[in-house]
Amino acid sequence: MDQDMREQLAQRVAELEAELRAGQQMLAEVEARRADIQQTLLRITGAIQVLNELLAAEPHTGPAVADADRRAADGAGPAPTAVPDQLVPQPL
């Protein structure tokens, strides 16, 4: 193998190593962002669960609650929200 070919190969190795480092850095950033999003979804899921439990435990008193119940029963108001399994964050 001549000197020119060796230099080209060494240059290509250096380029690929730089690309590898850049890709590894991008991957680390994406994984950090994923972990942040997963934590946010976990907090939202917990908040939904707590609010649904409060709604279920709250005694139905007063006209405001009766009106809300009536709207939910006739389809005009919001019903309690279930959290689909695919939205519940899975452990890493």
N, C-alpha and C positions, 0 to 999 in steps of 0.2 A: 504494500500500500504506500503510495507516495505521500509526500509532506502536504501537498495541497488537499488531497482527499482527507487526511487526518484532521486538518484545520477545519474543513467543512463539517466533518462529523462532530468535532468538539464544539463548534458553533451551534450546531443543531441540538446537541445535548444541552447546552446552556439555555437555548430558547425553550426547549421542552421543560427544563427544570423551572424556569421562570413562570411558564404557563401552569405548571403543577402547583407552585406556591400560590399563584393568583386564584386558581380553582379551589384550593384548600381554604383560602381566606374567605372566598365567596360562600363556600359550603358552611363554614363556621358561622358566618353572618346569618345565613338562611336558617340554620338550626337554632340559633339564639332567638330569631324572630318567631320561629315555630313554637319554642318554649314559652315566649311571652304571650302569644295568641292562645296557647293551650291553657295557661294560667288565667287569662281573661275569661275564656269560655268556662273554666271551672268555677270562677267567682260568679259569673252570670247564672250558671246552672244552680249553684248553691242559693243564690238570691231568689231565683224562681221557686225552688223547693221550699224555702222558708216562707215566702209570700203565699204560696198555695197552702201550706200547712196553717198559716194564720187565717187564711180565708176559710178553710175547712173547720177550724176550731172556734172561730168567731160566732157567737150566738146571733141569730138573725133578729135584730130589733130595729125599730124605727122605719120611717117611710123611705129613706134613702136606700136602705138595704132591700126593702120590699120592691122598690122601683127597679133596682139593679137586677134582682132575681127575676122579675117579670120580663125585663128586656132580654135577659139571657134565655129564659124559657121560650120566648116567642122568636128567638133567633136574631133579634135586633141588637143585642148587646154581646159583649165578649164573654166567652166561656173560659173556665180555667185552662191554662196552657200546659199541655204535657210536653216533656222534653224528649224528642226522639233519641234513641240509643246512639245514632251516628253523631249526634252533637255533643254527647258526653265525652269529655276528653279521656283518652286511655293513658295509662302509665307509660312512661318512656322505656 
